[in-house]
């Protein structure tokens, strides 16, 4: 089923080298508005040369998801080539 027919959009996810960002929209009639946004720092830019472990990213995502007011479990993310 298409997500645009629902009240809430999938959660937008951006995993960068220093931070993770999540955002979700909510439908109000024919308009969309920001429902919830969360940002978590992984490393400061000066510390970004050593790679962050997948376990650290997973733990951060899990805590952001449960601490936030996000609705649903669908996620949209863009990954670099």
C-alpha positions, 0 to 999 in steps of 0.5 A: 500500500502506498504510504501517502494514503496514510496519516503518517509518512515513513520515518526518513533516516539519514546516517552520516559519519558524525550524526544520525537524523530522523524525521517524520511527517503527518498529514493534516487534510491535504497538507503535510507538516513535520510530526517529529525530528530527532538528531543524535551525534555519533562523533565530532567531525574531528573524531570521524576518521575512525569508523563508528561500529555497526553496533554503535549505530544500531544502538543509537537508532534503537534509542532514537526510535524508542525515545521519540514520538515516531509512529510506525516502523517503515523507514526511507533512507538514501544510501551513497553509491 
